[in-house]
Amino acid sequence: MFAAAASLPSCDTRMACSTFHNIIDPTSLSSVVRNAEIPVCCPIPNGKLQLGTLISICGIIKSNGRSFRVDFMRNCGHCGDSNKDDSILFHFNPRIGGTSDGRNVVVMNSFCDGYWREEERNMDSFPFACGTQFRLMILVEAEMFKIAVNEQHLYEFKHRCDFNEIGDLTLDLIEFRTELRYLNRPNAPNMSSPEAVNQSQCSLKQPTQEEPEASTRSARSVDSPSVPFLEYEPNLGRPCDIYISGMLPTHIQENFVINLANTVEEQQSTTGIINIPVHISIRPDINAIVRNTLTNGIWGEEELQLQGPSQLIPGTHFDLIISNRADKCVLSINGQPAFEYKHRHDPKTIDALQINGCVVLNSVRFDYKF
């Protein structure tokens, strides 16, 4: 159970089960909960947390707010049997002016067997402020929770209990992601080439009045995109920068792959896409970033050389910038140049961005240079 509340007292006592909470009906729960009225309890999809689950919480601290809390609970008395032990396996509590000398602090703790355990306090990083919006992202890993705020990895909390026992969770928007959505154009062909997205799982994202056609845009972004990610974008063949922010899980099970692909229907075969002008395969297990091009279904020679050590490390956040130009593609990692890749295939044919593999994405932003 996940519970959230705002402007609550310090955690000298646990959240009493008699306190009124808005309860989300688990039978109607989707992966996204919007405009939840605080305080609220929300069952976690599938009944429990799983390794690799990413929970994204968007909200605004009220102008007179002093604190808020997010609790991951077991046997929550608000939503289940109040006679059972309702433990808080992870308590996250930012407090504005919450120390004795008036400093801001983030308190993390757990409540088990009827008492609070030792607090973990962080006063070095405090990105929260009254009246400002925030995005809180909590990633479940084997050894700990990793917490990012506004796309910056700031906190860690080692598991004190089995996270699989957590069954419930709130704020303005709560998003649970273990299986993810896909973006693509209408009737796009099968993307079944090596390390490409499976098109049979893709759904349609059409331009609307609120989202202008690509030819009229200079920049746009996709927040918290799912993986595999597939975005049909005709203007990718023109000079542009692609900003990708995310995190590599601690335990890498497959490569992290980025394709600037050509999905024009006339260029397809019965086996799927046959042209990928820029293929980037990030392989943390061997500390390599492989570049290649697929032309008419045939892979070229791989390029491996980097301008410096790879900064894509399991368990850490990253910011990538892919600059697509007329003659080459340039990749920077965390502000440092990684490589230049000269085009072997006409870059004007690029009309889709694919991202798949072992990665958690915070955002993808397109910046067009025309």
ZABATI-191760 format. One line per field, with one value per residue (C-alpha): residue in three letters; x, y, z; residue number from 1. Coordinates in Angstrom, 2 decimals, padded with zeros to 5 digits. Layout:
residues N
rest <- [ALA / ...];
east <- [X / ...];
north <- [Y / ...];
up <- [Z / ...];
nr <- [NUM / ...];
This chain:
residues 370
rest <- [MET / PHE / ALA / ALA / ALA / ALA / SER / LEU / PRO / SER / CYS / ASP / THR / ARG / MET / ALA / CYS / SER / THR / PHE / HIS / ASN / ILE / ILE / ASP / PRO / THR / SER / LEU / SER / SER / VAL / VAL / ARG / ASN / ALA / GLU / ILE / PRO / VAL / CYS / CYS / PRO / ILE / PRO / ASN / GLY / LYS / LEU / GLN / LEU / GLY / THR / LEU / ILE / SER / ILE / CYS / GLY / ILE / ILE / LYS / SER / ASN / GLY / ARG / SER / PHE / ARG / VAL / ASP / PHE / MET / ARG / ASN / CYS / GLY / HIS / CYS / GLY / ASP / SER / ASN / LYS / ASP / ASP / SER / ILE / LEU / PHE / HIS / PHE / ASN / PRO / ARG / ILE / GLY / GLY / THR / SER / ASP / GLY / ARG / ASN / VAL / VAL / VAL / MET / ASN / SER / PHE / CYS / ASP / GLY / TYR / TRP / ARG / GLU / GLU / GLU / ARG / ASN / MET / ASP / SER / PHE / PRO / PHE / ALA / CYS / GLY / THR / GLN / PHE / ARG / LEU / MET / ILE / LEU / VAL / GLU / ALA / GLU / MET / PHE / LYS / ILE / ALA / VAL / ASN / GLU / GLN / HIS / LEU / TYR / GLU / PHE / LYS / HIS / ARG / CYS / ASP / PHE / ASN / GLU / ILE / GLY / ASP / LEU / THR / LEU / ASP / LEU / ILE / GLU / PHE / ARG / THR / GLU / LEU / ARG / TYR / LEU / ASN / ARG / PRO / ASN / ALA / PRO / ASN / MET / SER / SER / PRO / GLU / ALA / VAL / ASN / GLN / SER / GLN / CYS / SER / LEU / LYS / GLN / PRO / THR / GLN / GLU / GLU / PRO / GLU / ALA / SER / THR / ARG / SER / ALA / ARG / SER / VAL / ASP / SER / PRO / SER / VAL / PRO / PHE / LEU / GLU / TYR / GLU / PRO / ASN / LEU / GLY / ARG / PRO / CYS / ASP / ILE / TYR / ILE / SER / GLY / MET / LEU / PRO / THR / HIS / ILE / GLN / GLU / ASN / PHE / VAL / ILE / ASN / LEU / ALA / ASN / THR / VAL / GLU / GLU / GLN / GLN / SER / THR / THR / GLY / ILE / ILE / ASN / ILE / PRO / VAL / HIS / ILE / SER / ILE / ARG / PRO / ASP / ILE / ASN / ALA / ILE / VAL / ARG / ASN / THR / LEU / THR / ASN / GLY / ILE / TRP / GLY / GLU / GLU / GLU / LEU / GLN / LEU / GLN / GLY / PRO / SER / GLN / LEU / ILE / PRO / GLY / THR / HIS / PHE / ASP / LEU / ILE / ILE / SER / ASN / ARG / ALA / ASP / LYS / CYS / VAL / LEU / SER / ILE / ASN / GLY / GLN / PRO / ALA / PHE / GLU / TYR / LYS / HIS / ARG / HIS / ASP / PRO / LYS / THR / ILE / ASP / ALA / LEU / GLN / ILE / ASN / GLY / CYS / VAL / VAL / LEU / ASN / SER / VAL / ARG / PHE / ASP / TYR / LYS / PHE];
east <- [000.00 / 001.20 / -000.12 / 000.62 / -000.29 / 000.67 / 001.63 / 001.54 / 003.36 / 006.82 / 006.97 / 007.01 / 003.81 / 002.64 / -000.21 / -003.23 / -005.65 / -008.54 / -007.34 / -009.62 / -008.04 / -009.40 / -009.26 / -008.61 / -010.74 / -008.25 / -010.74 / -010.68 / -006.98 / -004.97 / -001.26 / -001.89 / -003.86 / -004.57 / -005.68 / -005.86 / -007.28 / -004.78 / -004.49 / -005.05 / -004.27 / -003.70 / -003.22 / -000.18 / -001.04 / -000.76 / -000.84 / 002.86 / 006.00 / 008.28 / 011.95 / 012.33 / 009.04 / 009.27 / 006.78 / 006.45 / 004.68 / 003.93 / 002.68 / 002.93 / 003.61 / 001.00 / 002.18 / 001.68 / 002.86 / 005.62 / 005.97 / 004.54 / 005.06 / 004.93 / 004.57 / 004.95 / 002.82 / 002.11 / -001.38 / -002.61 / -005.51 / -007.12 / -007.73 / -007.71 / -008.06 / -007.46 / -006.63 / -003.50 / -000.10 / 000.15 / 003.89 / 005.49 / 008.39 / 009.53 / 008.67 / 009.76 / 009.18 / 010.54 / 010.24 / 010.64 / 012.46 / 012.17 / 015.33 / 015.79 / 017.79 / 015.26 / 017.02 / 015.25 / 015.58 / 014.41 / 013.68 / 013.53 / 012.57 / 010.53 / 007.90 / 007.92 / 006.77 / 005.07 / 007.93 / 009.97 / 013.46 / 016.51 / 015.95 / 018.08 / 018.32 / 019.57 / 020.11 / 022.55 / 019.94 / 016.48 / 014.84 / 011.36 / 009.90 / 006.47 / 004.37 / 006.63 / 005.91 / 008.06 / 008.37 / 009.38 / 010.55 / 011.15 / 012.87 / 012.73 / 016.08 / 017.22 / 019.09 / 017.39 / 014.96 / 016.56 / 014.87 / 015.17 / 013.56 / 013.16 / 015.35 / 018.22 / 019.24 / 019.40 / 018.55 / 018.88 / 017.20 / 018.35 / 015.58 / 014.96 / 012.15 / 011.15 / 009.83 / 007.59 / 005.46 / 004.51 / 001.01 / -000.23 / 000.54 / -000.46 / -000.50 / -001.59 / -000.43 / 000.91 / 002.25 / 003.32 / 005.45 / 006.71 / 005.18 / 005.16 / 003.31 / 004.53 / 004.34 / 004.12 / 002.45 / -000.59 / -000.03 / 003.71 / 005.51 / 006.92 / 010.12 / 011.51 / 015.11 / 017.97 / 017.61 / 014.55 / 011.17 / 008.43 / 005.82 / 003.06 / 003.02 / 002.85 / -000.09 / -000.91 / -000.05 / -001.62 / -000.99 / -003.86 / -004.80 / -002.80 / 000.16 / 001.04 / 002.35 / 006.10 / 006.77 / 005.55 / 007.45 / 010.88 / 011.04 / 008.93 / 009.36 / 007.92 / 007.96 / 008.44 / 008.33 / 007.96 / 010.45 / 010.33 / 009.82 / 009.01 / 008.31 / 007.53 / 009.02 / 009.67 / 011.81 / 014.49 / 016.11 / 016.82 / 019.39 / 018.20 / 019.29 / 017.72 / 018.01 / 017.54 / 017.51 / 017.26 / 018.89 / 020.59 / 019.40 / 022.00 / 021.50 / 021.80 / 020.02 / 020.18 / 021.74 / 020.38 / 019.71 / 018.96 / 018.02 / 017.51 / 015.54 / 013.81 / 010.28 / 009.05 / 006.73 / 008.32 / 011.64 / 010.32 / 010.72 / 008.66 / 011.07 / 010.65 / 012.74 / 015.84 / 017.40 / 018.74 / 021.04 / 022.27 / 022.32 / 023.76 / 024.06 / 025.18 / 026.70 / 027.63 / 028.70 / 031.72 / 031.94 / 031.31 / 029.12 / 028.74 / 027.73 / 026.61 / 024.30 / 021.78 / 021.44 / 019.07 / 019.03 / 022.83 / 024.83 / 028.07 / 031.29 / 030.97 / 032.66 / 033.77 / 036.30 / 035.29 / 036.77 / 036.99 / 035.80 / 032.14 / 030.07 / 027.11 / 027.40 / 024.77 / 022.87 / 023.45 / 021.49 / 022.59 / 021.88 / 022.52 / 022.52 / 022.40 / 023.17 / 022.15 / 023.83 / 024.10 / 027.41 / 027.56 / 025.89 / 027.53 / 026.81 / 027.55 / 027.13 / 026.67 / 028.07 / 031.18 / 031.69 / 031.65 / 031.96 / 031.26 / 029.67 / 029.87 / 026.71 / 026.86 / 023.20 / 021.27 / 020.26 / 017.29 / 015.55 / 015.46 / 011.85 / 011.69 / 013.43 / 013.53 / 014.75 / 014.66 / 016.55 / 017.57 / 016.95 / 014.51 / 013.68 / 012.84 / 012.34 / 013.03 / 013.22 / 013.49 / 015.10 / 014.91 / 017.55 / 015.43];
north <- [000.00 / 003.45 / 006.35 / 010.03 / 013.04 / 016.69 / 018.95 / 016.16 / 016.22 / 014.80 / 011.04 / 010.69 / 008.69 / 006.48 / 007.38 / 006.33 / 004.07 / 006.13 / 009.16 / 009.85 / 008.87 / 008.82 / 005.21 / 004.28 / 001.31 / -001.42 / -002.87 / 000.38 / 001.16 / 001.82 / 002.51 / 006.27 / 008.04 / 011.72 / 014.57 / 012.42 / 014.25 / 014.24 / 012.23 / 009.12 / 005.40 / 003.61 / -000.14 / -000.99 / -002.68 / -006.48 / -006.32 / -005.85 / -004.01 / -005.73 / -005.32 / -002.58 / -000.83 / 002.94 / 005.13 / 008.71 / 011.29 / 014.82 / 017.48 / 021.02 / 021.92 / 024.46 / 027.99 / 027.39 / 023.78 / 022.64 / 018.96 / 016.00 / 012.26 / 009.21 / 005.82 / 002.35 / 000.14 / -003.48 / -004.53 / -000.94 / -000.50 / 002.13 / -000.27 / -003.70 / -005.42 / -002.86 / -005.70 / -006.61 / -005.07 / -002.08 / -001.60 / 001.25 / -000.31 / 002.97 / 006.44 / 009.49 / 012.82 / 016.17 / 018.92 / 022.63 / 024.16 / 020.82 / 020.83 / 022.48 / 025.26 / 025.77 / 023.95 / 021.90 / 018.14 / 014.93 / 012.19 / 008.52 / 005.72 / 002.55 / 001.59 / -002.09 / -004.12 / -001.12 / 001.38 / 003.66 / 002.58 / 004.84 / 007.88 / 008.65 / 012.42 / 014.32 / 018.08 / 018.33 / 018.11 / 019.64 / 020.42 / 021.09 / 024.58 / 025.98 / 026.76 / 024.94 / 021.75 / 018.66 / 015.20 / 012.53 / 009.22 / 006.11 / 003.12 / -000.31 / -002.09 / -005.32 / -003.68 / -000.31 / 002.34 / 005.01 / 008.39 / 011.13 / 014.57 / 016.62 / 014.12 / 014.36 / 011.24 / 012.50 / 009.81 / 006.10 / 003.97 / 000.39 / -002.16 / -003.08 / -005.50 / -007.47 / -004.90 / -007.59 / -007.30 / -003.72 / -003.74 / -000.18 / 004.02 / 009.15 / 013.00 / 014.93 / 012.21 / 008.76 / 006.55 / 002.93 / 001.58 / -001.94 / -002.52 / 000.48 / 002.24 / 002.72 / 005.58 / 005.18 / 006.39 / 004.76 / 001.45 / 001.52 / -001.60 / -004.36 / -003.32 / -006.79 / -006.16 / -006.91 / -004.94 / -003.09 / -002.55 / -005.11 / -003.16 / -005.62 / -004.11 / -000.47 / 001.88 / 005.04 / 008.61 / 011.09 / 014.87 / 016.84 / 020.50 / 020.77 / 019.02 / 020.69 / 018.81 / 018.17 / 020.65 / 023.55 / 022.63 / 023.83 / 021.71 / 019.25 / 016.63 / 013.35 / 012.94 / 009.54 / 007.60 / 003.85 / 001.31 / 000.05 / 003.55 / 004.23 / 007.73 / 008.44 / 011.86 / 012.87 / 015.86 / 013.65 / 013.56 / 017.28 / 018.88 / 018.28 / 017.46 / 014.64 / 014.84 / 011.55 / 011.53 / 008.31 / 005.70 / 002.36 / -000.30 / -001.84 / -005.27 / -005.09 / -007.95 / -006.68 / -003.91 / -000.35 / 000.42 / 003.65 / 003.56 / 006.45 / 004.43 / 004.67 / 003.27 / 004.30 / 001.53 / 001.16 / 000.43 / -002.58 / -006.27 / -009.21 / -009.45 / -005.82 / -002.67 / -002.84 / 000.62 / 002.01 / 004.94 / 005.28 / 002.32 / 002.85 / -000.19 / 000.61 / -002.46 / -001.67 / -005.27 / -004.78 / -000.99 / -000.41 / 001.74 / 000.09 / 002.10 / 000.67 / 001.14 / -001.27 / -000.76 / -002.88 / -005.44 / -005.73 / -004.53 / -002.67 / -002.64 / -001.80 / 001.25 / 001.09 / 003.84 / 006.48 / 009.89 / 009.01 / 006.46 / 005.53 / 007.39 / 005.03 / 003.04 / 000.65 / 002.15 / 005.77 / 008.48 / 009.88 / 012.69 / 011.96 / 014.43 / 013.04 / 015.76 / 014.69 / 016.77 / 016.54 / 014.65 / 012.97 / 012.11 / 013.25 / 011.78 / 013.49 / 011.84 / 014.00 / 016.98 / 015.13 / 014.22 / 010.44 / 009.92 / 011.19 / 008.83 / 009.74 / 008.94 / 005.90 / 006.18 / 009.28 / 010.92 / 012.60 / 009.21 / 009.05 / 009.27 / 007.39 / 007.15 / 003.74 / 003.11 / -000.34 / -002.61 / -002.29 / 001.39 / 003.58 / 006.83 / 010.11 / 012.21 / 012.48 / 015.93 / 016.90 / 020.23 / 021.07 / 023.31 / 024.94];
up <- [000.00 / -000.83 / 001.21 / 000.84 / 002.90 / 003.14 / 006.04 / 008.61 / 011.95 / 012.38 / 012.46 / 016.25 / 015.94 / 013.12 / 010.78 / 012.80 / 011.00 / 012.31 / 010.29 / 007.32 / 004.01 / 000.50 / -000.64 / -004.26 / -005.32 / -006.32 / -008.82 / -010.81 / -010.39 / -013.53 / -013.72 / -013.42 / -010.66 / -011.30 / -009.03 / -005.92 / -002.91 / -000.05 / 002.16 / 000.09 / 000.10 / -003.16 / -003.72 / -005.81 / -009.14 / -009.01 / -005.22 / -004.50 / -005.54 / -008.00 / -008.80 / -011.40 / -010.62 / -011.07 / -009.21 / -010.41 / -008.21 / -009.41 / -007.05 / -005.70 / -002.07 / -000.94 / -000.17 / 003.56 / 003.50 / 005.83 / 004.96 / 003.14 / 003.42 / 001.22 / 002.92 / 001.43 / 003.64 / 004.41 / 005.59 / 005.55 / 007.99 / 005.77 / 002.89 / 004.50 / 007.84 / 010.61 / 013.00 / 011.08 / 011.76 / 009.41 / 008.97 / 007.02 / 005.15 / 003.60 / 004.90 / 002.85 / 004.57 / 003.27 / 005.92 / 005.23 / 008.19 / 009.90 / 012.02 / 015.41 / 013.76 / 010.96 / 008.13 / 005.48 / 005.80 / 004.15 / 006.69 / 005.69 / 008.05 / 008.56 / 011.13 / 012.07 / 015.07 / 016.63 / 016.68 / 014.44 / 013.48 / 013.20 / 011.02 / 008.00 / 007.52 / 004.48 / 004.67 / 001.76 / -000.99 / -000.68 / -004.04 / -002.61 / -002.16 / -001.35 / -004.39 / -006.85 / -008.77 / -008.32 / -009.83 / -007.33 / -008.85 / -006.74 / -008.33 / -006.67 / -006.84 / -005.24 / -002.36 / -001.98 / -003.11 / -005.29 / -005.21 / -007.81 / -007.73 / -010.90 / -012.75 / -010.23 / -008.28 / -004.69 / -002.12 / -001.40 / 001.26 / 001.82 / 002.28 / 005.90 / 005.00 / 001.94 / -000.54 / -002.07 / 001.07 / 000.16 / -001.27 / -001.20 / -002.08 / -003.48 / -004.55 / -007.64 / -010.02 / -009.23 / -011.98 / -011.61 / -014.45 / -014.94 / -018.37 / -020.64 / -023.40 / -026.95 / -029.40 / -033.16 / -036.34 / -037.99 / -039.73 / -039.15 / -040.34 / -038.21 / -036.41 / -035.94 / -036.96 / -034.54 / -031.31 / -032.64 / -030.99 / -031.59 / -033.52 / -032.67 / -029.16 / -030.31 / -030.02 / -031.89 / -030.94 / -033.34 / -033.41 / -031.86 / -031.72 / -028.51 / -030.14 / -033.48 / -036.46 / -036.39 / -039.19 / -037.00 / -033.83 / -032.72 / -029.54 / -027.60 / -024.90 / -023.65 / -019.86 / -018.21 / -021.48 / -021.35 / -022.65 / -025.35 / -026.77 / -030.42 / -031.70 / -035.33 / -036.12 / -039.75 / -038.74 / -037.19 / -040.62 / -040.35 / -038.00 / -034.45 / -030.92 / -028.91 / -025.11 / -023.26 / -019.45 / -017.49 / -015.31 / -015.84 / -013.36 / -011.08 / -012.60 / -016.38 / -018.17 / -021.75 / -023.83 / -023.85 / -027.52 / -029.37 / -033.06 / -035.45 / -037.95 / -041.32 / -041.21 / -044.66 / -045.74 / -049.16 / -047.45 / -045.52 / -046.11 / -044.84 / -041.91 / -040.89 / -041.02 / -043.22 / -042.74 / -039.45 / -040.30 / -036.69 / -034.29 / -030.79 / -028.52 / -024.97 / -023.31 / -019.69 / -019.02 / -021.31 / -020.86 / -024.57 / -026.81 / -030.21 / -033.29 / -036.60 / -039.59 / -041.09 / -044.85 / -046.91 / -044.11 / -043.86 / -040.86 / -041.50 / -039.50 / -035.82 / -034.33 / -030.69 / -030.02 / -027.45 / -026.72 / -023.03 / -020.45 / -020.73 / -018.13 / -018.47 / -015.26 / -013.85 / -010.93 / -011.98 / -013.76 / -017.10 / -019.54 / -023.22 / -026.09 / -029.63 / -032.18 / -035.67 / -038.38 / -042.16 / -042.11 / -038.70 / -035.43 / -032.16 / -028.71 / -025.39 / -021.98 / -018.88 / -020.77 / -022.01 / -025.71 / -026.24 / -030.01 / -033.51 / -036.01 / -039.69 / -041.59 / -043.88 / -044.88 / -045.94 / -042.62 / -044.31 / -044.33 / -040.50 / -039.34 / -036.01 / -032.66 / -030.96 / -027.42 / -025.86 / -023.52 / -019.89 / -019.06 / -017.13 / -018.93 / -017.23 / -020.35 / -024.08 / -025.64 / -029.30 / -030.25 / -033.95 / -035.56 / -038.25];
nr <- [1 / 2 / 3 / 4 / 5 / 6 / 7 / 8 / 9 / 10 / 11 / 12 / 13 / 14 / 15 / 16 / 17 / 18 / 19 / 20 / 21 / 22 / 23 / 24 / 25 / 26 / 27 / 28 / 29 / 30 / 31 / 32 / 33 / 34 / 35 / 36 / 37 / 38 / 39 / 40 / 41 / 42 / 43 / 44 / 45 / 46 / 47 / 48 / 49 / 50 / 51 / 52 / 53 / 54 / 55 / 56 / 57 / 58 / 59 / 60 / 61 / 62 / 63 / 64 / 65 / 66 / 67 / 68 / 69 / 70 / 71 / 72 / 73 / 74 / 75 / 76 / 77 / 78 / 79 / 80 / 81 / 82 / 83 / 84 / 85 / 86 / 87 / 88 / 89 / 90 / 91 / 92 / 93 / 94 / 95 / 96 / 97 / 98 / 99 / 100 / 101 / 102 / 103 / 104 / 105 / 106 / 107 / 108 / 109 / 110 / 111 / 112 / 113 / 114 / 115 / 116 / 117 / 118 / 119 / 120 / 121 / 122 / 123 / 124 / 125 / 126 / 127 / 128 / 129 / 130 / 131 / 132 / 133 / 134 / 135 / 136 / 137 / 138 / 139 / 140 / 141 / 142 / 143 / 144 / 145 / 146 / 147 / 148 / 149 / 150 / 151 / 152 / 153 / 154 / 155 / 156 / 157 / 158 / 159 / 160 / 161 / 162 / 163 / 164 / 165 / 166 / 167 / 168 / 169 / 170 / 171 / 172 / 173 / 174 / 175 / 176 / 177 / 178 / 179 / 180 / 181 / 182 / 183 / 184 / 185 / 186 / 187 / 188 / 189 / 190 / 191 / 192 / 193 / 194 / 195 / 196 / 197 / 198 / 199 / 200 / 201 / 202 / 203 / 204 / 205 / 206 / 207 / 208 / 209 / 210 / 211 / 212 / 213 / 214 / 215 / 216 / 217 / 218 / 219 / 220 / 221 / 222 / 223 / 224 / 225 / 226 / 227 / 228 / 229 / 230 / 231 / 232 / 233 / 234 / 235 / 236 / 237 / 238 / 239 / 240 / 241 / 242 / 243 / 244 / 245 / 246 / 247 / 248 / 249 / 250 / 251 / 252 / 253 / 254 / 255 / 256 / 257 / 258 / 259 / 260 / 261 / 262 / 263 / 264 / 265 / 266 / 267 / 268 / 269 / 270 / 271 / 272 / 273 / 274 / 275 / 276 / 277 / 278 / 279 / 280 / 281 / 282 / 283 / 284 / 285 / 286 / 287 / 288 / 289 / 290 / 291 / 292 / 293 / 294 / 295 / 296 / 297 / 298 / 299 / 300 / 301 / 302 / 303 / 304 / 305 / 306 / 307 / 308 / 309 / 310 / 311 / 312 / 313 / 314 / 315 / 316 / 317 / 318 / 319 / 320 / 321 / 322 / 323 / 324 / 325 / 326 / 327 / 328 / 329 / 330 / 331 / 332 / 333 / 334 / 335 / 336 / 337 / 338 / 339 / 340 / 341 / 342 / 343 / 344 / 345 / 346 / 347 / 348 / 349 / 350 / 351 / 352 / 353 / 354 / 355 / 356 / 357 / 358 / 359 / 360 / 361 / 362 / 363 / 364 / 365 / 366 / 367 / 368 / 369 / 370];
